[in-house]
Amino acid sequence: DEHLRFVFLTGVSKFAKAGIFSGLNNLKDITLEMRYSAICGYTEKDLMETFSERIPSASLPLLSAWYNGYSWTGESVYNPFDILLYLDEGVYRPYWFETGTPSFLVTLLNKKPRNLPELDNLLAGEELLSSSDIEDVHPESLLFQTGYLTIKGETFAGSKRLYKVGFPNLEVKSAFSQLMLTSLTEKGNISANQVRLANLLSAGDMGGLKEVFHSFFASIPHDWYRKIQISGFEGYYASIVYAYVASLGYLVIPEDTTNHGQVDMTVQTSDGIWLFEFKVQGQTNRGENQKSPLL
């Protein structure tokens, strides 16, 4: 330690495994300090000043939807890796997400299931986003520390500060949803169901949607109904529908609050807006309490 003048660490998850006398205990964590929020990304001003000749102003809204949105209580930033590869290829793709498949995250989420829509609309305290025990890590904490979730805003419960957490942008939301689909369902029918879903939403075909939703649920291996522990199963069915819709790149708002109440899921396409409400109906079958979804 006596030879170190300045050390800056980034891109690492933080775990409480350092001993009480460890030198790493004297680090200052600046992750959630507003004055440093734009230190590790491109701001919109950076894009306009540095890449203005390469980025037409008309394309900024779509570029922002795909790669902007990372925030740590301050100014949001674009993913620089995505921006540089987009400028090179000129195609919207999940460049950052494709650098590695986070199989450890999928394994963790399978062990500690979460309602997938809720990941895009979380309220988390500072303890959830700080040091974690690697033996008992919260999926939400790990998703935040590895870049799959970001801070969307702040609120207070009395004197306690809470953070509104969700997916940063279209790249992460759609790619992560696609990844979870392969974990929640059988892989064979995913692409066909996605094509059907996109066509039906565009056509406003409610009858066809009922059929394709049945296809979603039919793709769930039978044995998983016993194994999945999401409370009441409602979250599991909602997760599958959410993953299918979000993987197509539509604007999806979970737990959408209006002056008339709260909508389980709002989906905005180029042709209209869809509102979804999820319910689970209990029924008895072979002496066991089974659940079936109503949509």
ChimeraX commands (.cxc) that place a marker at each C-alpha (Angstrom):
marker #1 position 0.00,0.00,0.00 radius 0.5
marker #1 position 2.82,2.44,0.71 radius 0.5
marker #1 position 3.78,2.45,-3.00 radius 0.5
marker #1 position 0.28,3.31,-4.27 radius 0.5
marker #1 position -0.46,6.96,-5.05 radius 0.5
marker #1 position -3.80,6.59,-6.86 radius 0.5
marker #1 position -5.91,3.55,-7.77 radius 0.5
marker #1 position -9.14,3.59,-9.79 radius 0.5
marker #1 position -11.16,0.38,-10.14 radius 0.5
marker #1 position -14.10,-0.06,-12.50 radius 0.5
marker #1 position -16.03,-2.90,-14.06 radius 0.5
marker #1 position -15.87,-5.14,-11.00 radius 0.5
marker #1 position -18.53,-6.48,-8.67 radius 0.5
marker #1 position -18.11,-5.71,-5.00 radius 0.5
marker #1 position -18.29,-8.50,-2.44 radius 0.5
marker #1 position -17.85,-8.36,1.32 radius 0.5
marker #1 position -15.08,-10.92,1.55 radius 0.5
marker #1 position -12.20,-8.62,2.49 radius 0.5
marker #1 position -10.85,-9.12,6.01 radius 0.5
marker #1 position -11.29,-6.43,8.63 radius 0.5
marker #1 position -7.67,-5.33,8.20 radius 0.5
marker #1 position -7.60,-5.66,4.40 radius 0.5
marker #1 position -6.19,-2.72,2.47 radius 0.5
marker #1 position -9.22,-2.80,0.14 radius 0.5
marker #1 position -11.38,-1.63,3.02 radius 0.5
marker #1 position -10.04,1.91,2.60 radius 0.5
marker #1 position -11.43,2.34,-0.92 radius 0.5
marker #1 position -14.00,5.07,-1.51 radius 0.5
marker #1 position -16.99,3.83,-3.53 radius 0.5
marker #1 position -18.10,6.55,-5.97 radius 0.5
marker #1 position -20.64,4.42,-7.87 radius 0.5
marker #1 position -23.68,6.38,-6.72 radius 0.5
marker #1 position -22.12,9.83,-6.49 radius 0.5
marker #1 position -23.84,12.21,-8.89 radius 0.5
marker #1 position -20.68,14.19,-9.71 radius 0.5
marker #1 position -19.04,11.05,-11.16 radius 0.5
marker #1 position -22.10,9.67,-12.96 radius 0.5
marker #1 position -20.78,10.30,-16.49 radius 0.5
marker #1 position -17.20,9.21,-15.92 radius 0.5
marker #1 position -17.50,5.83,-17.67 radius 0.5
marker #1 position -19.66,6.49,-20.73 radius 0.5
marker #1 position -20.52,8.89,-23.55 radius 0.5
marker #1 position -22.97,11.68,-22.77 radius 0.5
marker #1 position -25.21,13.07,-25.49 radius 0.5
marker #1 position -22.95,16.13,-25.55 radius 0.5
marker #1 position -19.95,13.86,-26.16 radius 0.5
marker #1 position -21.72,12.30,-29.13 radius 0.5
marker #1 position -22.62,15.65,-30.65 radius 0.5
marker #1 position -19.16,17.14,-30.18 radius 0.5
marker #1 position -17.06,14.12,-31.17 radius 0.5
marker #1 position -19.20,12.08,-33.59 radius 0.5
marker #1 position -21.50,14.70,-35.11 radius 0.5
marker #1 position -20.28,13.93,-38.66 radius 0.5
marker #1 position -21.06,10.26,-38.21 radius 0.5
marker #1 position -24.43,10.53,-36.44 radius 0.5
marker #1 position -27.30,12.40,-38.15 radius 0.5
marker #1 position -29.48,14.21,-35.60 radius 0.5
marker #1 position -32.54,12.41,-36.98 radius 0.5
marker #1 position -31.12,9.06,-35.84 radius 0.5
marker #1 position -30.46,10.19,-32.26 radius 0.5
marker #1 position -33.82,9.05,-30.78 radius 0.5
marker #1 position -33.34,5.47,-31.99 radius 0.5
marker #1 position -29.66,5.47,-31.04 radius 0.5
marker #1 position -30.61,6.68,-27.58 radius 0.5
marker #1 position -33.30,4.03,-27.20 radius 0.5
marker #1 position -30.79,1.31,-28.05 radius 0.5
marker #1 position -27.64,2.37,-26.21 radius 0.5
marker #1 position -28.33,5.25,-23.81 radius 0.5
marker #1 position -29.82,4.99,-20.33 radius 0.5
marker #1 position -27.03,3.96,-17.98 radius 0.5
marker #1 position -27.39,6.12,-14.90 radius 0.5
marker #1 position -25.93,6.29,-11.39 radius 0.5
marker #1 position -28.11,9.07,-9.92 radius 0.5
marker #1 position -26.77,11.63,-12.39 radius 0.5
marker #1 position -26.57,12.26,-16.13 radius 0.5
marker #1 position -27.28,9.16,-18.20 radius 0.5
marker #1 position -24.63,7.85,-20.59 radius 0.5
marker #1 position -24.37,5.73,-23.72 radius 0.5
marker #1 position -22.49,2.44,-23.71 radius 0.5
marker #1 position -19.20,3.42,-25.46 radius 0.5
marker #1 position -18.53,-0.14,-26.68 radius 0.5
marker #1 position -21.89,-0.19,-28.48 radius 0.5
marker #1 position -21.44,3.27,-29.96 radius 0.5
marker #1 position -18.03,2.52,-31.47 radius 0.5
marker #1 position -19.19,-0.75,-33.02 radius 0.5
marker #1 position -22.38,0.84,-34.30 radius 0.5
marker #1 position -20.36,3.61,-35.98 radius 0.5
marker #1 position -18.19,0.95,-37.57 radius 0.5
marker #1 position -21.01,-1.32,-38.81 radius 0.5
marker #1 position -24.01,1.02,-39.00 radius 0.5
marker #1 position -26.39,-1.69,-37.71 radius 0.5
marker #1 position -28.34,-1.76,-34.45 radius 0.5
marker #1 position -27.29,-4.90,-32.62 radius 0.5
marker #1 position -26.68,-5.95,-28.99 radius 0.5
marker #1 position -22.90,-5.61,-29.36 radius 0.5
marker #1 position -22.15,-5.35,-25.63 radius 0.5
marker #1 position -24.54,-8.14,-24.69 radius 0.5
marker #1 position -22.97,-10.45,-27.27 radius 0.5
marker #1 position -19.51,-10.12,-25.68 radius 0.5
marker #1 position -20.44,-12.87,-23.26 radius 0.5
marker #1 position -23.40,-15.02,-22.27 radius 0.5
marker #1 position -24.09,-14.44,-18.56 radius 0.5
marker #1 position -24.92,-18.09,-17.87 radius 0.5
marker #1 position -24.13,-17.60,-14.18 radius 0.5
marker #1 position -26.93,-15.02,-13.99 radius 0.5
marker #1 position -29.43,-17.40,-15.58 radius 0.5
marker #1 position -28.36,-20.14,-13.16 radius 0.5
marker #1 position -28.82,-17.75,-10.23 radius 0.5
marker #1 position -32.25,-16.62,-11.45 radius 0.5
marker #1 position -33.32,-20.24,-11.84 radius 0.5
marker #1 position -32.28,-20.93,-8.26 radius 0.5
marker #1 position -33.84,-17.71,-6.97 radius 0.5
marker #1 position -36.71,-17.02,-9.41 radius 0.5
marker #1 position -37.83,-13.46,-10.00 radius 0.5
marker #1 position -40.86,-12.10,-11.78 radius 0.5
marker #1 position -39.13,-10.85,-14.95 radius 0.5
marker #1 position -41.34,-7.74,-15.41 radius 0.5
marker #1 position -40.48,-6.70,-11.85 radius 0.5
marker #1 position -36.79,-6.53,-12.77 radius 0.5
marker #1 position -37.67,-3.56,-14.97 radius 0.5
marker #1 position -39.51,-1.78,-12.18 radius 0.5
marker #1 position -37.70,-2.40,-8.89 radius 0.5
marker #1 position -37.41,-0.36,-5.75 radius 0.5
marker #1 position -34.08,-1.12,-4.06 radius 0.5
marker #1 position -32.34,0.22,-0.99 radius 0.5
marker #1 position -28.67,1.10,-0.77 radius 0.5
marker #1 position -27.93,-2.20,0.96 radius 0.5
marker #1 position -29.11,-4.09,-2.13 radius 0.5
marker #1 position -26.68,-2.24,-4.39 radius 0.5
marker #1 position -23.68,-2.34,-2.06 radius 0.5
marker #1 position -21.39,-5.11,-0.83 radius 0.5
marker #1 position -22.74,-8.63,-1.11 radius 0.5
marker #1 position -21.79,-12.02,0.24 radius 0.5
marker #1 position -20.90,-14.17,-2.77 radius 0.5
marker #1 position -22.43,-17.18,-0.98 radius 0.5
marker #1 position -25.82,-15.45,-0.70 radius 0.5
marker #1 position -25.94,-12.79,-3.39 radius 0.5
marker #1 position -29.22,-11.15,-4.44 radius 0.5
marker #1 position -29.88,-11.54,-8.20 radius 0.5
marker #1 position -30.92,-7.86,-8.36 radius 0.5
marker #1 position -27.63,-6.76,-6.80 radius 0.5
marker #1 position -25.57,-8.83,-9.21 radius 0.5
marker #1 position -27.61,-7.66,-12.21 radius 0.5
marker #1 position -26.98,-4.05,-11.20 radius 0.5
marker #1 position -23.26,-4.52,-10.58 radius 0.5
marker #1 position -22.77,-6.30,-13.92 radius 0.5
marker #1 position -24.63,-3.68,-15.98 radius 0.5
marker #1 position -27.95,-5.36,-16.75 radius 0.5
marker #1 position -29.90,-3.03,-14.47 radius 0.5
marker #1 position -29.40,0.66,-13.84 radius 0.5
marker #1 position -30.88,3.43,-11.71 radius 0.5
marker #1 position -33.92,5.18,-13.18 radius 0.5
marker #1 position -34.68,7.53,-10.29 radius 0.5
marker #1 position -34.82,8.03,-6.54 radius 0.5
marker #1 position -37.49,8.25,-3.89 radius 0.5
marker #1 position -37.71,8.23,-0.09 radius 0.5
marker #1 position -39.61,6.14,2.43 radius 0.5
marker #1 position -39.30,8.38,5.46 radius 0.5
marker #1 position -35.57,9.00,5.78 radius 0.5
marker #1 position -34.65,5.86,3.83 radius 0.5
marker #1 position -33.40,6.44,0.29 radius 0.5
marker #1 position -34.76,4.05,-2.34 radius 0.5
marker #1 position -33.65,3.66,-5.95 radius 0.5
marker #1 position -35.91,2.94,-8.90 radius 0.5
marker #1 position -34.05,0.28,-10.87 radius 0.5
marker #1 position -34.67,-1.19,-14.33 radius 0.5
marker #1 position -33.15,-2.19,-17.65 radius 0.5
marker #1 position -31.10,0.71,-19.11 radius 0.5
marker #1 position -32.12,0.47,-22.75 radius 0.5
marker #1 position -33.58,-1.55,-25.61 radius 0.5
marker #1 position -30.40,-3.53,-26.18 radius 0.5
marker #1 position -30.27,-4.95,-22.68 radius 0.5
marker #1 position -34.04,-5.40,-22.26 radius 0.5
marker #1 position -34.55,-7.27,-25.55 radius 0.5
marker #1 position -31.36,-9.35,-25.39 radius 0.5
marker #1 position -31.81,-10.30,-21.73 radius 0.5
marker #1 position -35.45,-11.22,-22.39 radius 0.5
marker #1 position -34.36,-13.43,-25.28 radius 0.5
marker #1 position -31.83,-15.10,-23.00 radius 0.5
marker #1 position -34.44,-15.74,-20.31 radius 0.5
marker #1 position -36.82,-17.24,-22.88 radius 0.5
marker #1 position -34.37,-20.05,-23.51 radius 0.5
marker #1 position -34.34,-20.68,-19.78 radius 0.5
marker #1 position -38.10,-20.45,-19.16 radius 0.5
marker #1 position -39.33,-22.45,-22.17 radius 0.5
marker #1 position -38.30,-25.11,-24.64 radius 0.5
marker #1 position -36.06,-23.55,-27.26 radius 0.5
marker #1 position -37.56,-25.04,-30.42 radius 0.5
marker #1 position -40.65,-22.85,-30.85 radius 0.5
marker #1 position -39.30,-19.48,-29.73 radius 0.5
marker #1 position -38.57,-17.94,-33.15 radius 0.5
marker #1 position -41.84,-19.14,-34.69 radius 0.5
marker #1 position -43.83,-17.79,-31.73 radius 0.5
marker #1 position -42.01,-14.45,-31.94 radius 0.5
marker #1 position -42.89,-14.03,-35.62 radius 0.5
marker #1 position -46.54,-14.91,-34.96 radius 0.5
marker #1 position -46.71,-12.54,-31.98 radius 0.5
marker #1 position -45.26,-9.61,-33.94 radius 0.5
marker #1 position -47.71,-10.14,-36.81 radius 0.5
marker #1 position -50.72,-10.48,-34.48 radius 0.5
marker #1 position -49.87,-7.37,-32.46 radius 0.5
marker #1 position -49.44,-5.41,-35.69 radius 0.5
marker #1 position -52.77,-6.68,-37.03 radius 0.5
marker #1 position -54.63,-6.13,-33.75 radius 0.5
marker #1 position -55.78,-9.77,-33.82 radius 0.5
marker #1 position -56.98,-10.54,-30.27 radius 0.5
marker #1 position -58.27,-14.00,-31.17 radius 0.5
marker #1 position -54.94,-14.93,-32.67 radius 0.5
marker #1 position -53.16,-13.63,-29.57 radius 0.5
marker #1 position -55.13,-16.06,-27.44 radius 0.5
marker #1 position -53.87,-18.94,-29.57 radius 0.5
marker #1 position -50.25,-17.80,-29.53 radius 0.5
marker #1 position -50.33,-17.35,-25.74 radius 0.5
marker #1 position -51.50,-20.94,-25.48 radius 0.5
marker #1 position -48.47,-21.88,-27.58 radius 0.5
marker #1 position -46.23,-20.00,-25.12 radius 0.5
marker #1 position -47.56,-21.95,-22.17 radius 0.5
marker #1 position -47.54,-25.24,-24.07 radius 0.5
marker #1 position -43.79,-24.77,-24.53 radius 0.5
marker #1 position -43.26,-24.98,-20.76 radius 0.5
marker #1 position -41.93,-28.45,-19.88 radius 0.5
marker #1 position -44.58,-30.17,-17.73 radius 0.5
marker #1 position -42.20,-30.93,-14.89 radius 0.5
marker #1 position -41.40,-27.22,-14.46 radius 0.5
marker #1 position -44.87,-26.51,-13.09 radius 0.5
marker #1 position -43.78,-28.27,-9.89 radius 0.5
marker #1 position -40.30,-26.78,-9.75 radius 0.5
marker #1 position -40.90,-23.08,-10.36 radius 0.5
marker #1 position -41.40,-21.34,-7.04 radius 0.5
marker #1 position -42.53,-17.86,-8.13 radius 0.5
marker #1 position -45.37,-16.95,-5.80 radius 0.5
marker #1 position -48.72,-18.14,-7.12 radius 0.5
marker #1 position -47.21,-18.82,-10.56 radius 0.5
marker #1 position -48.65,-15.54,-11.82 radius 0.5
marker #1 position -45.16,-14.09,-12.02 radius 0.5
marker #1 position -43.93,-17.06,-14.04 radius 0.5
marker #1 position -46.61,-16.69,-16.72 radius 0.5
marker #1 position -46.15,-12.92,-16.75 radius 0.5
marker #1 position -42.41,-13.46,-17.16 radius 0.5
marker #1 position -42.91,-15.59,-20.27 radius 0.5
marker #1 position -45.28,-13.11,-21.93 radius 0.5
marker #1 position -43.01,-10.20,-20.97 radius 0.5
marker #1 position -39.91,-11.97,-22.31 radius 0.5
marker #1 position -41.56,-12.70,-25.65 radius 0.5
marker #1 position -42.81,-9.13,-26.13 radius 0.5
marker #1 position -39.65,-7.40,-24.83 radius 0.5
marker #1 position -37.39,-9.60,-26.96 radius 0.5
marker #1 position -39.11,-8.15,-30.05 radius 0.5
marker #1 position -37.95,-4.66,-29.13 radius 0.5
marker #1 position -41.33,-3.14,-28.29 radius 0.5
marker #1 position -41.69,-0.53,-25.57 radius 0.5
marker #1 position -42.88,-2.54,-22.57 radius 0.5
marker #1 position -43.90,-0.86,-19.30 radius 0.5
marker #1 position -44.48,-3.24,-16.37 radius 0.5
marker #1 position -46.74,-2.19,-13.49 radius 0.5
marker #1 position -47.79,0.87,-15.48 radius 0.5
marker #1 position -49.50,3.38,-13.16 radius 0.5
marker #1 position -52.25,5.67,-14.47 radius 0.5
marker #1 position -54.86,7.91,-12.84 radius 0.5
marker #1 position -57.34,5.06,-13.29 radius 0.5
marker #1 position -55.20,2.42,-11.55 radius 0.5
marker #1 position -52.28,0.13,-12.30 radius 0.5
marker #1 position -51.82,-1.98,-15.43 radius 0.5
marker #1 position -49.79,-5.18,-15.15 radius 0.5
marker #1 position -48.11,-4.58,-18.52 radius 0.5
marker #1 position -48.41,-1.94,-21.23 radius 0.5
marker #1 position -47.00,-2.65,-24.70 radius 0.5
marker #1 position -46.54,0.08,-27.29 radius 0.5
marker #1 position -46.07,-0.89,-30.92 radius 0.5
marker #1 position -45.96,1.27,-34.04 radius 0.5
marker #1 position -49.64,0.44,-34.60 radius 0.5
marker #1 position -51.14,0.90,-31.15 radius 0.5
marker #1 position -51.03,0.26,-27.41 radius 0.5
marker #1 position -51.91,-3.01,-25.68 radius 0.5
marker #1 position -52.84,-3.35,-22.00 radius 0.5
marker #1 position -52.34,-6.70,-20.23 radius 0.5
marker #1 position -53.70,-7.91,-16.90 radius 0.5
marker #1 position -52.47,-11.22,-15.47 radius 0.5
marker #1 position -54.53,-13.42,-13.16 radius 0.5
marker #1 position -54.08,-16.99,-11.94 radius 0.5
marker #1 position -57.08,-19.26,-11.43 radius 0.5
marker #1 position -56.66,-22.11,-8.93 radius 0.5
marker #1 position -58.14,-25.50,-9.74 radius 0.5
marker #1 position -57.93,-28.99,-8.30 radius 0.5
marker #1 position -56.44,-31.78,-10.37 radius 0.5
marker #1 position -55.51,-35.26,-9.15 radius 0.5
marker #1 position -55.68,-34.12,-5.55 radius 0.5
marker #1 position -53.12,-31.33,-6.09 radius 0.5
marker #1 position -53.68,-27.61,-6.10 radius 0.5
marker #1 position -52.77,-26.64,-9.66 radius 0.5
marker #1 position -52.62,-23.17,-11.18 radius 0.5
marker #1 position -53.62,-22.03,-14.65 radius 0.5
marker #1 position -53.16,-18.58,-16.18 radius 0.5
marker #1 position -55.90,-16.23,-17.24 radius 0.5
marker #1 position -55.03,-13.34,-19.50 radius 0.5
marker link #1:1,2 radius 0.2
marker link #1:2,3 radius 0.2
marker link #1:3,4 radius 0.2
marker link #1:4,5 radius 0.2
marker link #1:5,6 radius 0.2
marker link #1:6,7 radius 0.2
marker link #1:7,8 radius 0.2
marker link #1:8,9 radius 0.2
marker link #1:9,10 radius 0.2
marker link #1:10,11 radius 0.2
marker link #1:11,12 radius 0.2
marker link #1:12,13 radius 0.2
marker link #1:13,14 radius 0.2
marker link #1:14,15 radius 0.2
marker link #1:15,16 radius 0.2
marker link #1:16,17 radius 0.2
marker link #1:17,18 radius 0.2
marker link #1:18,19 radius 0.2
marker link #1:19,20 radius 0.2
marker link #1:20,21 radius 0.2
marker link #1:21,22 radius 0.2
marker link #1:22,23 radius 0.2
marker link #1:23,24 radius 0.2
marker link #1:24,25 radius 0.2
marker link #1:25,26 radius 0.2
marker link #1:26,27 radius 0.2
marker link #1:27,28 radius 0.2
marker link #1:28,29 radius 0.2
marker link #1:29,30 radius 0.2
marker link #1:30,31 radius 0.2
marker link #1:31,32 radius 0.2
marker link #1:32,33 radius 0.2
marker link #1:33,34 radius 0.2
marker link #1:34,35 radius 0.2
marker link #1:35,36 radius 0.2
marker link #1:36,37 radius 0.2
marker link #1:37,38 radius 0.2
marker link #1:38,39 radius 0.2
marker link #1:39,40 radius 0.2
marker link #1:40,41 radius 0.2
marker link #1:41,42 radius 0.2
marker link #1:42,43 radius 0.2
marker link #1:43,44 radius 0.2
marker link #1:44,45 radius 0.2
marker link #1:45,46 radius 0.2
marker link #1:46,47 radius 0.2
marker link #1:47,48 radius 0.2
marker link #1:48,49 radius 0.2
marker link #1:49,50 radius 0.2
marker link #1:50,51 radius 0.2
marker link #1:51,52 radius 0.2
marker link #1:52,53 radius 0.2
marker link #1:53,54 radius 0.2
marker link #1:54,55 radius 0.2
marker link #1:55,56 radius 0.2
marker link #1:56,57 radius 0.2
marker link #1:57,58 radius 0.2
marker link #1:58,59 radius 0.2
marker link #1:59,60 radius 0.2
marker link #1:60,61 radius 0.2
marker link #1:61,62 radius 0.2
marker link #1:62,63 radius 0.2
marker link #1:63,64 radius 0.2
marker link #1:64,65 radius 0.2
marker link #1:65,66 radius 0.2
marker link #1:66,67 radius 0.2
marker link #1:67,68 radius 0.2
marker link #1:68,69 radius 0.2
marker link #1:69,70 radius 0.2
marker link #1:70,71 radius 0.2
marker link #1:71,72 radius 0.2
marker link #1:72,73 radius 0.2
marker link #1:73,74 radius 0.2
marker link #1:74,75 radius 0.2
marker link #1:75,76 radius 0.2
marker link #1:76,77 radius 0.2
marker link #1:77,78 radius 0.2
marker link #1:78,79 radius 0.2
marker link #1:79,80 radius 0.2
marker link #1:80,81 radius 0.2
marker link #1:81,82 radius 0.2
marker link #1:82,83 radius 0.2
marker link #1:83,84 radius 0.2
marker link #1:84,85 radius 0.2
marker link #1:85,86 radius 0.2
marker link #1:86,87 radius 0.2
marker link #1:87,88 radius 0.2
marker link #1:88,89 radius 0.2
marker link #1:89,90 radius 0.2
marker link #1:90,91 radius 0.2
marker link #1:91,92 radius 0.2
marker link #1:92,93 radius 0.2
marker link #1:93,94 radius 0.2
marker link #1:94,95 radius 0.2
marker link #1:95,96 radius 0.2
marker link #1:96,97 radius 0.2
marker link #1:97,98 radius 0.2
marker link #1:98,99 radius 0.2
marker link #1:99,100 radius 0.2
marker link #1:100,101 radius 0.2
marker link #1:101,102 radius 0.2
marker link #1:102,103 radius 0.2
marker link #1:103,104 radius 0.2
marker link #1:104,105 radius 0.2
marker link #1:105,106 radius 0.2
marker link #1:106,107 radius 0.2
marker link #1:107,108 radius 0.2
marker link #1:108,109 radius 0.2
marker link #1:109,110 radius 0.2
marker link #1:110,111 radius 0.2
marker link #1:111,112 radius 0.2
marker link #1:112,113 radius 0.2
marker link #1:113,114 radius 0.2
marker link #1:114,115 radius 0.2
marker link #1:115,116 radius 0.2
marker link #1:116,117 radius 0.2
marker link #1:117,118 radius 0.2
marker link #1:118,119 radius 0.2
marker link #1:119,120 radius 0.2
marker link #1:120,121 radius 0.2
marker link #1:121,122 radius 0.2
marker link #1:122,123 radius 0.2
marker link #1:123,124 radius 0.2
marker link #1:124,125 radius 0.2
marker link #1:125,126 radius 0.2
marker link #1:126,127 radius 0.2
marker link #1:127,128 radius 0.2
marker link #1:128,129 radius 0.2
marker link #1:129,130 radius 0.2
marker link #1:130,131 radius 0.2
marker link #1:131,132 radius 0.2
marker link #1:132,133 radius 0.2
marker link #1:133,134 radius 0.2
marker link #1:134,135 radius 0.2
marker link #1:135,136 radius 0.2
marker link #1:136,137 radius 0.2
marker link #1:137,138 radius 0.2
marker link #1:138,139 radius 0.2
marker link #1:139,140 radius 0.2
marker link #1:140,141 radius 0.2
marker link #1:141,142 radius 0.2
marker link #1:142,143 radius 0.2
marker link #1:143,144 radius 0.2
marker link #1:144,145 radius 0.2
marker link #1:145,146 radius 0.2
marker link #1:146,147 radius 0.2
marker link #1:147,148 radius 0.2
marker link #1:148,149 radius 0.2
marker link #1:149,150 radius 0.2
marker link #1:150,151 radius 0.2
marker link #1:151,152 radius 0.2
marker link #1:152,153 radius 0.2
marker link #1:153,154 radius 0.2
marker link #1:154,155 radius 0.2
marker link #1:155,156 radius 0.2
marker link #1:156,157 radius 0.2
marker link #1:157,158 radius 0.2
marker link #1:158,159 radius 0.2
marker link #1:159,160 radius 0.2
marker link #1:160,161 radius 0.2
marker link #1:161,162 radius 0.2
marker link #1:162,163 radius 0.2
marker link #1:163,164 radius 0.2
marker link #1:164,165 radius 0.2
marker link #1:165,166 radius 0.2
marker link #1:166,167 radius 0.2
marker link #1:167,168 radius 0.2
marker link #1:168,169 radius 0.2
marker link #1:169,170 radius 0.2
marker link #1:170,171 radius 0.2
marker link #1:171,172 radius 0.2
marker link #1:172,173 radius 0.2
marker link #1:173,174 radius 0.2
marker link #1:174,175 radius 0.2
marker link #1:175,176 radius 0.2
marker link #1:176,177 radius 0.2
marker link #1:177,178 radius 0.2
marker link #1:178,179 radius 0.2
marker link #1:179,180 radius 0.2
marker link #1:180,181 radius 0.2
marker link #1:181,182 radius 0.2
marker link #1:182,183 radius 0.2
marker link #1:183,184 radius 0.2
marker link #1:184,185 radius 0.2
marker link #1:185,186 radius 0.2
marker link #1:186,187 radius 0.2
marker link #1:187,188 radius 0.2
marker link #1:188,189 radius 0.2
marker link #1:189,190 radius 0.2
marker link #1:190,191 radius 0.2
marker link #1:191,192 radius 0.2
marker link #1:192,193 radius 0.2
marker link #1:193,194 radius 0.2
marker link #1:194,195 radius 0.2
marker link #1:195,196 radius 0.2
marker link #1:196,197 radius 0.2
marker link #1:197,198 radius 0.2
marker link #1:198,199 radius 0.2
marker link #1:199,200 radius 0.2
marker link #1:200,201 radius 0.2
marker link #1:201,202 radius 0.2
marker link #1:202,203 radius 0.2
marker link #1:203,204 radius 0.2
marker link #1:204,205 radius 0.2
marker link #1:205,206 radius 0.2
marker link #1:206,207 radius 0.2
marker link #1:207,208 radius 0.2
marker link #1:208,209 radius 0.2
marker link #1:209,210 radius 0.2
marker link #1:210,211 radius 0.2
marker link #1:211,212 radius 0.2
marker link #1:212,213 radius 0.2
marker link #1:213,214 radius 0.2
marker link #1:214,215 radius 0.2
marker link #1:215,216 radius 0.2
marker link #1:216,217 radius 0.2
marker link #1:217,218 radius 0.2
marker link #1:218,219 radius 0.2
marker link #1:219,220 radius 0.2
marker link #1:220,221 radius 0.2
marker link #1:221,222 radius 0.2
marker link #1:222,223 radius 0.2
marker link #1:223,224 radius 0.2
marker link #1:224,225 radius 0.2
marker link #1:225,226 radius 0.2
marker link #1:226,227 radius 0.2
marker link #1:227,228 radius 0.2
marker link #1:228,229 radius 0.2
marker link #1:229,230 radius 0.2
marker link #1:230,231 radius 0.2
marker link #1:231,232 radius 0.2
marker link #1:232,233 radius 0.2
marker link #1:233,234 radius 0.2
marker link #1:234,235 radius 0.2
marker link #1:235,236 radius 0.2
marker link #1:236,237 radius 0.2
marker link #1:237,238 radius 0.2
marker link #1:238,239 radius 0.2
marker link #1:239,240 radius 0.2
marker link #1:240,241 radius 0.2
marker link #1:241,242 radius 0.2
marker link #1:242,243 radius 0.2
marker link #1:243,244 radius 0.2
marker link #1:244,245 radius 0.2
marker link #1:245,246 radius 0.2
marker link #1:246,247 radius 0.2
marker link #1:247,248 radius 0.2
marker link #1:248,249 radius 0.2
marker link #1:249,250 radius 0.2
marker link #1:250,251 radius 0.2
marker link #1:251,252 radius 0.2
marker link #1:252,253 radius 0.2
marker link #1:253,254 radius 0.2
marker link #1:254,255 radius 0.2
marker link #1:255,256 radius 0.2
marker link #1:256,257 radius 0.2
marker link #1:257,258 radius 0.2
marker link #1:258,259 radius 0.2
marker link #1:259,260 radius 0.2
marker link #1:260,261 radius 0.2
marker link #1:261,262 radius 0.2
marker link #1:262,263 radius 0.2
marker link #1:263,264 radius 0.2
marker link #1:264,265 radius 0.2
marker link #1:265,266 radius 0.2
marker link #1:266,267 radius 0.2
marker link #1:267,268 radius 0.2
marker link #1:268,269 radius 0.2
marker link #1:269,270 radius 0.2
marker link #1:270,271 radius 0.2
marker link #1:271,272 radius 0.2
marker link #1:272,273 radius 0.2
marker link #1:273,274 radius 0.2
marker link #1:274,275 radius 0.2
marker link #1:275,276 radius 0.2
marker link #1:276,277 radius 0.2
marker link #1:277,278 radius 0.2
marker link #1:278,279 radius 0.2
marker link #1:279,280 radius 0.2
marker link #1:280,281 radius 0.2
marker link #1:281,282 radius 0.2
marker link #1:282,283 radius 0.2
marker link #1:283,284 radius 0.2
marker link #1:284,285 radius 0.2
marker link #1:285,286 radius 0.2
marker link #1:286,287 radius 0.2
marker link #1:287,288 radius 0.2
marker link #1:288,289 radius 0.2
marker link #1:289,290 radius 0.2
marker link #1:290,291 radius 0.2
marker link #1:291,292 radius 0.2
marker link #1:292,293 radius 0.2
marker link #1:293,294 radius 0.2
marker link #1:294,295 radius 0.2
view
